[in-house]
Amino acid sequence: MSSPEARRRALIIDDDAMQRLLIGSVARMAGYEADTVATISEAVGAMRQRAYDIVAVDLSLGDQDGVEAIRLVAETGQKPALLVISGLDDRIRDGALRFGQSVGLPAFGSVRKPVDVAQLRVLLQGDLPAPLSLAANRASATLTREALAEALASGEIKPHYQPKVDLASGRITGVEALARWTSPIHGLLSPGAFVPFAEQEGLSSELTDAILRQAVRDAGVWATAHPNVSVAVNVTAGALLDLDFPDRVEETLAEAGLSPSLLTVEVTESVALGDDPRVGDVLTRLRIKGVELSLDDFGTGYASLSSLLRMPFSELKIDRTFIQAADQDEYAWKIVRATLSLAREFGMKTVAEGIETETVAERLRQARCDVGQGYLFARPKPLPMLLDRLERAPTATALPHKVLPDPHFRRH
């Protein structure tokens, strides 16, 4: 395991020299090592040299665009928490934060200019947003292609499973396989620390295949005692451009003796909306073979209705950004309700991810959302812990309309 660092690191991107000086000084008072830059290119250059825990972005960078800065920060492979500092309208700042979340940057908050120094200092002294991990973020800056390839070959990267719960009955109906890398150098790493790097290095298809094979084998283990518990696997863009992928999926299912209907392939909007015709080819052939298709992170893309019409999705998964705000932000809740109605019109099953409170679970149940997933029910677990949970599930979830919290869940 990497040793903990004494201080966090912050990168401030602002074209105003006085604002850079002010924000950098406040960050240092809050205990950060702070670097300040004036342009997007300088920010990208800094991130190639160091790993950061927080990036603060001004949305108005002279002739440049702060949203473009957010996108390029995400493309470096690091996933720092995003702090938006701008004099623009609240909804514009919130929109920038939501965009940052859609490209993998946890939202740390927003501050209006002129900056209130006391407010900014209190914000910076707070906890980093989950699931951001300091060790994982630092690891993303030090990975090598050789180390990732060896981890795939040796089985260091394995799926952990997060249960998906029928909101009407409380029963576990499926699980999502989430890649975890137990590194001898960095410890346990979540996908944000290595999946973008795998895509950058051309190893995304190998990563998808490794998780798919193991998840299907594991599903074959629990299928005898729990024949109705399905498994969902996220696939990368590289897999959906590989015309052999549907055949490999079919062979993997046959080897494990698992029904295709018990496998769901999850595809993000950004992947589904690509112009390459191979994506439609691969998705359609998977559906012909009996595999379920889920449109993941719904609501974070830019042409979602088009993808619903063009692709044979059987499930719609509402992004956690809207779910986690649903008990406090009526604007977010209206989006959730509209999305549920849209899915019913298309005859699609609905899944809400990121449920953390009973209040949100109850609102979703009343709105006729089919399935829930999140820390309220369970954190991702390795296979032995999942099997133990499944053994307890039939009696523990027998009462209708009863949410079963994870006994190991602790809010950070």
C-alpha positions as CSV (number, residue, x, y, z in Angstrom):
1,M,0.0,0.0,0.0
2,S,1.2,3.5,-0.7
3,S,1.9,5.6,2.3
4,P,-0.5,8.4,3.1
5,E,0.5,11.9,2.0
6,A,0.6,14.7,4.6
7,R,-0.9,17.2,2.3
8,R,-3.4,17.2,-0.6
9,R,-2.6,18.9,-3.9
10,A,-4.7,21.5,-5.7
11,L,-4.5,22.9,-9.2
12,I,-6.1,26.3,-9.8
13,I,-6.9,27.3,-13.4
14,D,-7.7,31.0,-13.7
15,D,-6.6,33.6,-16.2
16,D,-6.8,36.4,-13.6
17,A,-3.5,36.8,-11.8
18,M,-5.0,38.3,-8.7
19,Q,-7.6,35.5,-8.5
20,R,-4.9,32.9,-8.9
21,L,-3.0,34.4,-6.1
22,L,-6.0,34.7,-3.8
23,I,-7.4,31.2,-4.4
24,G,-3.9,29.6,-4.2
25,S,-3.3,31.4,-0.9
26,V,-6.7,30.1,0.5
27,A,-5.9,26.6,-0.6
28,R,-2.5,26.7,1.2
29,M,-4.2,28.0,4.3
30,A,-6.5,25.0,4.1
31,G,-3.5,22.6,4.0
32,Y,-3.0,22.1,0.3
33,E,0.0,22.2,-1.9
34,A,-1.3,24.5,-4.5
35,D,-0.2,25.1,-8.1
36,T,-1.7,27.9,-10.2
37,V,-1.9,28.2,-14.0
38,A,-3.4,30.7,-16.4
39,T,-4.2,28.5,-19.4
40,I,-5.6,25.1,-20.3
41,S,-2.4,23.9,-21.9
42,E,-0.5,24.8,-18.8
43,A,-3.0,22.8,-16.7
44,V,-2.6,19.7,-18.9
45,G,1.2,20.1,-18.7
46,A,1.1,20.3,-14.9
47,M,-1.1,17.2,-14.7
48,R,1.4,15.3,-16.7
49,Q,3.9,16.0,-14.1
50,R,1.9,15.7,-10.8
51,A,-1.3,14.1,-9.5
52,Y,-3.9,16.4,-8.0
53,D,-6.7,15.8,-5.5
54,I,-8.7,18.9,-6.5
55,V,-8.8,21.0,-9.6
56,A,-10.4,24.5,-9.3
57,V,-11.6,25.9,-12.7
58,D,-12.8,29.3,-13.6
59,L,-15.4,29.0,-16.4
60,S,-14.3,32.2,-18.2
61,L,-10.7,31.9,-19.2
62,G,-10.4,34.8,-21.6
63,D,-10.5,33.4,-25.1
64,Q,-10.7,29.8,-23.8
65,D,-13.6,27.8,-22.4
66,G,-13.7,26.5,-18.8
67,V,-15.9,23.6,-19.8
68,E,-13.2,22.6,-22.3
69,A,-10.7,22.7,-19.5
70,I,-12.9,20.3,-17.5
71,R,-13.0,17.9,-20.4
72,L,-9.2,18.0,-21.0
73,V,-8.6,17.5,-17.2
74,A,-10.7,14.3,-17.4
75,E,-8.8,13.1,-20.5
76,T,-5.5,13.2,-18.6
77,G,-6.6,10.0,-16.9
78,Q,-6.6,11.6,-13.4
79,K,-9.9,12.0,-11.6
80,P,-9.5,14.9,-9.2
81,A,-12.5,16.5,-7.5
82,L,-13.8,19.4,-9.4
83,L,-14.3,22.8,-7.8
84,V,-16.0,25.4,-10.1
85,I,-15.2,29.1,-9.2
86,S,-17.0,31.6,-11.4
87,G,-19.1,34.7,-11.4
88,L,-21.6,33.2,-13.8
89,D,-25.2,32.2,-12.8
90,D,-25.7,29.4,-10.3
91,R,-27.3,27.1,-12.9
92,I,-24.4,27.5,-15.2
93,R,-22.0,26.6,-12.4
94,D,-24.2,23.6,-11.5
95,G,-24.2,22.6,-15.2
96,A,-20.4,22.6,-15.3
97,L,-20.3,20.4,-12.2
98,R,-22.7,18.0,-13.8
99,F,-20.7,17.9,-17.0
100,G,-17.6,17.2,-14.9
101,Q,-19.4,14.2,-13.2
102,S,-20.4,12.9,-16.6
103,V,-16.7,12.7,-17.6
104,G,-15.7,11.1,-14.3
105,L,-14.7,14.1,-12.0
106,P,-16.4,14.0,-8.6
107,A,-18.1,17.2,-7.8
108,F,-16.5,19.1,-4.9
109,G,-18.6,22.2,-5.1
110,S,-18.9,25.7,-6.6
111,V,-18.1,29.1,-5.4
112,R,-19.3,32.4,-6.8
113,K,-16.9,35.2,-7.7
114,P,-16.0,37.6,-6.1
115,V,-14.7,34.8,-3.8
116,D,-15.7,34.8,-0.2
117,V,-12.4,33.7,1.4
118,A,-14.0,32.3,4.6
119,Q,-16.5,30.2,2.6
120,L,-13.8,28.9,0.2
121,R,-11.5,27.9,3.1
122,V,-14.3,26.0,4.9
123,L,-15.1,24.2,1.7
124,L,-11.5,23.2,1.0
125,Q,-11.1,21.9,4.6
126,G,-14.0,19.5,4.0
127,D,-13.7,15.8,3.0
128,L,-13.0,14.8,-0.6
129,P,-16.2,13.4,-2.3
130,A,-16.5,9.6,-2.3
131,P,-15.4,7.5,-4.0
132,L,-12.4,9.6,-4.7
133,S,-9.3,7.9,-3.2
134,L,-6.0,9.6,-2.7
135,A,-4.0,6.5,-3.3
136,A,-6.0,5.6,-6.4
137,N,-5.6,9.2,-7.8
138,R,-1.9,9.1,-7.2
139,A,-1.7,5.6,-8.7
140,S,-3.3,6.8,-12.0
141,A,-0.3,9.0,-12.6
142,T,2.3,6.2,-12.1
143,L,0.7,3.3,-14.0
144,T,2.5,1.6,-16.8
145,R,1.2,-0.4,-19.7
146,E,3.3,-3.4,-18.7
147,A,2.0,-3.3,-15.1
148,L,-1.6,-3.2,-16.3
149,A,-1.1,-6.0,-18.9
150,E,0.6,-8.2,-16.2
151,A,-2.3,-7.5,-13.8
152,L,-4.8,-8.7,-16.4
153,A,-2.7,-11.8,-17.1
154,S,-2.2,-12.7,-13.4
155,G,-5.8,-12.1,-12.3
156,E,-5.0,-9.2,-10.0
157,I,-8.0,-7.4,-11.6
158,K,-11.2,-9.1,-10.6
159,P,-14.9,-8.1,-10.3
160,H,-16.6,-7.0,-7.1
161,Y,-20.4,-7.2,-7.1
162,Q,-22.9,-4.6,-6.1
163,P,-26.5,-6.0,-5.6
164,K,-29.4,-4.6,-7.6
165,V,-32.7,-4.7,-5.6
166,D,-36.3,-4.9,-6.8
167,L,-37.8,-1.8,-5.2
168,A,-41.3,-3.3,-4.8
169,S,-40.3,-6.4,-2.9
170,G,-36.7,-5.7,-1.6
171,R,-35.4,-8.8,-3.2
172,I,-32.0,-9.0,-4.9
173,T,-32.6,-9.5,-8.6
174,G,-29.1,-9.0,-10.0
175,V,-25.7,-7.6,-9.4
176,E,-23.3,-5.3,-11.3
177,A,-19.7,-6.5,-11.8
178,L,-17.3,-3.6,-11.0
179,A,-13.6,-4.0,-11.8
180,R,-11.2,-3.8,-8.8
181,W,-7.4,-4.1,-9.0
182,T,-5.6,-5.4,-6.0
183,S,-2.2,-4.0,-6.7
184,P,0.9,-5.1,-4.7
185,I,2.1,-1.5,-5.0
186,H,-1.0,0.7,-4.7
187,G,-3.5,-1.6,-2.8
188,L,-7.1,-1.9,-3.8
189,L,-7.9,0.4,-6.8
190,S,-11.3,1.4,-8.1
191,P,-12.0,1.6,-11.9
192,G,-11.4,5.4,-12.0
193,A,-7.7,4.8,-11.3
194,F,-7.0,2.4,-14.2
195,V,-9.9,2.1,-16.7
196,P,-9.2,5.4,-18.5
197,F,-5.5,4.4,-18.6
198,A,-6.5,1.0,-20.1
199,E,-8.5,2.8,-22.8
200,Q,-5.5,5.2,-23.5
201,E,-3.1,2.2,-23.8
202,G,-5.4,0.1,-26.1
203,L,-6.1,-2.5,-23.4
204,S,-9.8,-1.7,-22.9
205,S,-11.0,-4.8,-24.8
206,E,-8.7,-7.1,-22.8
207,L,-10.0,-5.5,-19.6
208,T,-13.7,-6.0,-20.7
209,D,-13.0,-9.6,-21.7
210,A,-11.3,-10.4,-18.4
211,I,-14.1,-9.0,-16.2
212,L,-16.8,-10.5,-18.5
213,R,-15.3,-14.0,-18.3
214,Q,-14.9,-14.0,-14.5
215,A,-18.4,-12.4,-13.9
216,V,-20.1,-15.0,-16.1
217,R,-18.2,-17.9,-14.4
218,D,-19.2,-16.5,-11.0
219,A,-22.8,-16.1,-12.0
220,G,-22.7,-19.8,-13.0
221,V,-21.6,-20.5,-9.4
222,W,-24.6,-18.8,-7.8
223,A,-27.1,-19.7,-10.5
224,T,-27.9,-23.2,-9.0
225,A,-29.1,-21.7,-5.7
226,H,-30.3,-18.4,-7.1
227,P,-31.4,-18.9,-10.7
228,N,-33.0,-15.5,-11.1
229,V,-30.0,-13.3,-10.1
230,S,-28.5,-11.8,-13.2
231,V,-25.1,-10.1,-13.7
232,A,-24.4,-6.9,-15.5
233,V,-21.0,-6.0,-17.0
234,N,-19.8,-2.6,-18.3
235,V,-18.2,-2.7,-21.7
236,T,-15.8,-0.1,-23.2
237,A,-15.9,1.5,-26.6
238,G,-13.2,-0.8,-27.8
239,A,-15.3,-3.9,-27.2
240,L,-18.2,-2.5,-29.1
241,L,-16.0,-1.8,-32.1
242,D,-14.9,-5.4,-32.2
243,L,-17.2,-7.5,-34.4
244,D,-16.0,-10.7,-32.8
245,F,-17.2,-9.5,-29.4
246,P,-20.7,-11.0,-29.6
247,D,-19.3,-14.4,-30.5
248,R,-16.9,-14.3,-27.5
249,V,-19.8,-13.4,-25.2
250,E,-21.8,-16.4,-26.6
251,E,-18.9,-18.8,-26.1
252,T,-18.3,-17.5,-22.5
253,L,-21.9,-18.0,-21.6
254,A,-21.9,-21.5,-23.1
255,E,-18.8,-22.5,-21.2
256,A,-20.3,-21.4,-17.9
257,G,-23.7,-22.9,-18.7
258,L,-25.4,-19.5,-18.1
259,S,-28.5,-18.4,-19.9
260,P,-27.9,-15.3,-22.0
261,S,-30.9,-13.6,-20.4
262,L,-29.0,-13.6,-17.1
263,L,-26.3,-11.3,-18.6
264,T,-26.8,-7.6,-19.1
265,V,-24.2,-5.6,-21.0
266,E,-24.1,-2.0,-19.8
267,V,-23.2,0.7,-22.3
268,T,-22.7,4.4,-21.5
269,E,-24.4,7.1,-23.6
270,S,-21.1,8.4,-24.9
271,V,-20.3,4.9,-26.3
272,A,-23.7,4.3,-27.7
273,L,-23.9,7.6,-29.5
274,G,-20.8,7.1,-31.6
275,D,-21.2,7.3,-35.4
276,D,-19.3,4.1,-36.1
277,P,-21.8,1.6,-37.5
278,R,-20.0,-1.3,-35.8
279,V,-21.5,-0.2,-32.4
280,G,-25.0,-0.9,-33.8
281,D,-23.9,-4.1,-35.4
282,V,-22.4,-5.5,-32.1
283,L,-25.3,-4.3,-29.9
284,T,-28.0,-5.8,-32.2
285,R,-26.2,-9.1,-32.4
286,L,-25.9,-9.3,-28.6
287,R,-29.7,-8.8,-28.4
288,I,-30.3,-11.5,-31.0
289,K,-28.2,-13.9,-28.9
290,G,-30.5,-13.1,-25.9
291,V,-28.3,-10.8,-23.9
292,E,-29.9,-7.8,-22.2
293,L,-28.7,-4.3,-23.0
294,S,-28.7,-1.4,-20.5
295,L,-28.2,2.3,-21.4
296,D,-26.0,3.4,-18.5
297,D,-25.6,6.9,-17.0
298,F,-28.7,8.1,-18.7
299,G,-29.2,11.8,-18.6
300,T,-25.5,12.8,-18.9
301,G,-25.2,12.7,-22.7
302,Y,-26.5,15.0,-25.4
303,A,-28.6,12.9,-27.8
304,S,-30.2,10.3,-25.5
305,L,-33.6,10.1,-27.3
306,S,-31.7,9.3,-30.5
307,S,-29.9,6.4,-28.9
308,L,-33.2,5.0,-27.5
309,L,-34.7,5.0,-31.0
310,R,-31.6,3.6,-32.8
311,M,-30.4,0.9,-30.4
312,P,-32.2,-2.2,-29.0
313,F,-31.8,-1.4,-25.3
314,S,-34.0,-3.3,-22.8
315,E,-33.0,-1.4,-19.7
316,L,-32.4,2.3,-18.8
317,K,-30.2,3.2,-15.9
318,I,-30.6,6.7,-14.5
319,D,-27.4,8.4,-13.6
320,R,-26.5,8.8,-9.9
321,T,-26.1,12.6,-10.3
322,F,-29.9,12.9,-10.4
323,I,-30.7,10.2,-7.9
324,Q,-28.5,11.5,-5.2
325,A,-30.0,15.0,-5.5
326,A,-33.6,13.7,-5.7
327,D,-34.5,14.3,-2.1
328,Q,-33.3,17.9,-2.1
329,D,-33.4,19.2,-5.6
330,E,-36.9,19.3,-7.2
331,Y,-35.3,20.1,-10.6
332,A,-33.4,16.8,-10.4
333,W,-36.5,14.9,-9.2
334,K,-38.5,16.2,-12.2
335,I,-35.8,14.8,-14.5
336,V,-36.0,11.4,-12.7
337,R,-39.8,11.2,-13.0
338,A,-39.7,12.3,-16.7
339,T,-37.0,9.6,-17.4
340,L,-39.1,6.9,-15.7
341,S,-42.1,7.9,-17.8
342,L,-40.0,7.9,-21.0
343,A,-38.6,4.4,-20.2
344,R,-42.2,3.0,-19.7
345,E,-43.2,4.4,-23.1
346,F,-40.3,2.5,-24.6
347,G,-41.1,-0.7,-22.6
348,M,-37.8,-0.6,-20.8
349,K,-36.9,-1.7,-17.3
350,T,-35.6,1.1,-15.1
351,V,-32.7,1.1,-12.7
352,A,-31.7,3.9,-10.4
353,E,-28.1,3.9,-9.3
354,G,-26.5,5.8,-6.4
355,I,-29.3,5.4,-3.8
356,E,-28.1,6.3,-0.4
357,T,-31.2,7.2,1.7
358,E,-34.5,5.6,2.5
359,T,-36.2,8.8,1.4
360,V,-34.9,8.6,-2.1
361,A,-35.7,4.8,-2.2
362,E,-39.3,5.5,-1.2
363,R,-39.7,8.3,-3.7
364,L,-38.4,6.0,-6.5
365,R,-40.7,3.2,-5.4
366,Q,-43.7,5.5,-5.5
367,A,-42.7,6.7,-8.9
368,R,-42.7,3.0,-10.1
369,C,-38.9,2.6,-10.7
370,D,-38.2,-1.1,-11.0
371,V,-34.7,-1.6,-9.6
372,G,-32.5,0.2,-7.1
373,Q,-28.7,0.1,-6.6
374,G,-26.5,2.0,-4.2
375,Y,-24.8,2.1,-0.8
376,L,-28.2,2.0,1.0
377,F,-28.5,-1.7,0.0
378,A,-24.9,-2.8,-0.3
379,R,-21.4,-1.7,-1.3
380,P,-19.5,-3.7,-4.0
381,K,-18.4,-7.0,-2.5
382,P,-16.0,-9.8,-3.6
383,L,-17.6,-13.1,-4.6
384,P,-17.5,-14.8,-1.1
385,M,-19.3,-11.9,0.6
386,L,-21.8,-11.7,-2.2
387,L,-22.6,-15.4,-1.9
388,D,-23.1,-14.9,1.9
389,R,-25.5,-12.0,1.2
390,L,-27.5,-14.1,-1.3
391,E,-27.9,-16.9,1.2
392,R,-29.4,-14.4,3.6
393,A,-31.4,-12.5,1.1
394,P,-34.6,-14.8,0.7
395,T,-35.6,-14.4,4.4
396,A,-34.1,-11.0,4.9
397,T,-36.1,-9.5,2.0
398,A,-39.3,-11.4,2.3
399,L,-41.4,-8.4,3.4
400,P,-42.7,-6.3,0.6
401,H,-41.7,-2.6,0.4
402,K,-38.9,-3.1,2.9
403,V,-35.4,-1.8,2.0
404,L,-32.6,-3.9,3.5
405,P,-29.6,-1.7,4.2
406,D,-26.1,-3.0,4.1
407,P,-25.0,-3.7,7.7
408,H,-21.4,-2.6,6.7
409,F,-22.5,0.7,5.2
410,R,-21.0,3.7,6.9
411,R,-21.6,7.2,5.5
412,H,-18.3,9.1,5.0
